[in-house]
Amino acid sequence: MKYIRDTIQPYLDNQNHNWSWLSDVTGLSRSVTYGIKNNSRNNITLRNITKIALALNMDMNDLKVLETQKSTSMAATTNVQSK
């Protein structure tokens, strides 16, 4: 499974930024951005992902990938919780 961070990290690398910078630019707390980096489902919301995508000026195709990854993460969580 490809994680959301796998889509975001190349943008950070290309722009010589890190997750702390991303937190500062988006206004998201560091615990939220690092939660997204570590695939914490509580932090992976469409609102947070959209803020990150806008801050990094992400390609629309990558934004669609993020949305799909979010849906997959949420489905996996729901599946585990329902058992």
Residue pairs with C-beta under 8 A, 6 or more apart in sequence:
1 72
2 65
2 69
3 39
3 69
4 36
4 39
4 44
4 49
4 66
4 69
4 70
4 73
5 36
5 37
5 38
5 39
7 62
7 65
7 66
7 69
8 22
8 36
8 37
8 52
8 56
8 66
11 56
11 58
11 62
12 18
12 19
12 21
12 22
12 56
15 56
19 30
19 33
19 34
19 37
20 30
20 33
22 28
22 33
22 52
22 55
22 56
23 29
23 30
23 32
23 33
23 34
25 55
26 33
26 48
26 51
26 52
26 55
27 51
28 48
28 51
28 52
31 43
32 43
32 48
33 43
33 52
35 42
35 43
35 44
36 43
36 44
36 48
36 49
36 52
39 73
41 73
41 74
41 76
41 77
44 70
44 73
44 74
45 70
46 67
46 70
49 63
49 66
49 67
49 70
50 63
52 58
52 66
53 62
53 63
53 66
58 66
